[in-house]
């Protein structure tokens, strides 16, 4: 695994811009979720894995959601 090191400035509201070279390398897109980890004095920003999506071919109703929650609680 190649190590790429870039310096960036912390701006107003403590924002940082991830350099394009790094964004492109890991295919980071606007809207992706990243994890921010503090390890001693080191801050690690890493791309979060995609969450699986369930496609039912229709919109979920409130009743559908309540049933799934109930099944999950019964499994505890």
Residue, then its C-alpha position, 0 to 999 in steps of 0.5 A: x500500500x502506497x503512503x501519500x502525505x499531504x499538508x492541509x490547513x485547518x480553516x474556519x469551523x475546523x474544516x479540512x480539505x482532503x487533497x484531490x490526489x488522495x480523494x481520487x486514490x480511494x474514490x472518495x465522492x461528495x456525500x460519502x461517509x468518513x470515520x475520524x479516529x483519534x489515536x494519541x496525537x494522530x488524527x486518522x480520516x478513513x472512508x467508511x465502508x458502504x452500508x448494504x442497501x435492501x431494495x424491495x421494489x417499493x417504498x417502505x411503510x411505517x408498518x413495515x419499519x415497525x415490524x422489522x424493529x419488533x422482529x429485531x427486539x424479539x431476537x434479543 
